[in-house]
């Protein structure tokens, strides 16, 4: 979606596949309190999560754009 691509230009995107059952995946899920993928986490420049922006599960274009915009 062109609007989503445009909104994401201001971010550094890190995609992590936690679908396997490895110790590393579980450690990452524990660190960020992830229940299940997909989970979108937004961090500030200090590496702190902006918890009010977290998205879990399949979200609509509008919901994603709202979180990414503010």
ZIGI-V405469 format. One record per pair of residues at least 12 apart in sequence whose C-alpha atoms are under 7 Angstrom apart, sorted by the first residue. I is the first residue (numbers start at 0). J is the second residue. D is the distance in whole Angstrom. If there is no record, write none. Layout:
I_J_D + I_J_D
//
This chain:
3_64_6 + 6_64_7 + 6_67_6 + 6_68_7 + 36_56_7 + 37_55_6 + 37_56_5 + 37_57_7 + 38_54_6 + 38_55_4 + 38_56_6 + 39_53_6 + 39_54_5 + 39_55_6 + 40_53_5 + 40_54_7 + 41_53_6 + 52_66_5
//
